[in-house]
Amino acid sequence: MATTTKKKNSAFMQPVEISDDLAAVVGAGPMPRTEIIKKLWAYIKKNRCQDTENKRNIIPDEKLAKVFGSKNPINMFQMTKKLSKHIK
């Protein structure tokens, strides 16, 4: 007797709406949180926003400053907290 079980998507895989400021960095939504983070890191690396001395720090450019709320460097572990304001 074979049973089929449907695998539930995790909350991270559910598409979410994103703010205009975040969309300017990662592209138009909705998209899963995992994809947002992936595209955000691609943007950070492409635009050389990562501190060369301490790779954990991100130095926001104009677009990232709108998302993070400041032009001050931010630790990558604080990034998720700042992103939550731009995700619905």
PAMAR-703578 format. One record per residue (C-alpha): x, y negated, z. Coordinates in steps of 0.2 Angstrom, whole numbers, plus 2048, in hexadecimal, padded with zeros to 3 digits. Example, Ala and Ser with C-alpha at 12.3 -4.5 7.8 and 13.67 -1.06 7.14 Angstrom:
<rs>
83E816827;844805824;
</rs>
This chain:
<rs>
800800800;8087F07FA;8047E0802;8087CF7FA;80D7C1806;80E7B0800;81E7A7805;81979680D;823787808;82C77E817;82776C81B;838767813;83276E802;821764802;8227557F6;820745800;81D7337FA;82C7277FB;82D7147FC;8327097EE;8437057F6;8477187F7;84171B7E6;84D70E7DF;85B71A7E6;85472B7E3;8477297D5;8347297D5;82B7357E1;82373F7E7;83174B7EB;8367577F8;841751807;84E75D801;84F7557F0;84F7437F8;85E747802;8677507F3;8647417E8;8697357F6;87A73D7F8;87C73D7E5;87972A7E5;8857277F4;8937317EB;89072A7DA;8907187E1;89E71B7ED;8957167FC;89D723807;8AB71C812;8BC72380C;8C372481D;8B572B827;8AA73581A;89C736827;899723825;88F71C817;89170A811;88170480A;8806FA7FA;8726EF7F6;8656FD7F2;86A708801;86A6F980D;8576F7809;85570980D;86070981D;85A6F8823;86C6F1824;87C6EF81A;8866F5829;88E706827;88371482D;887726833;881734828;87873B837;86E72B839;86972B827;85A737829;85272C837;85371D82B;84C72781D;83D72C826;83671A825;83671C812;82D72D811;81A72F813;
</rs>
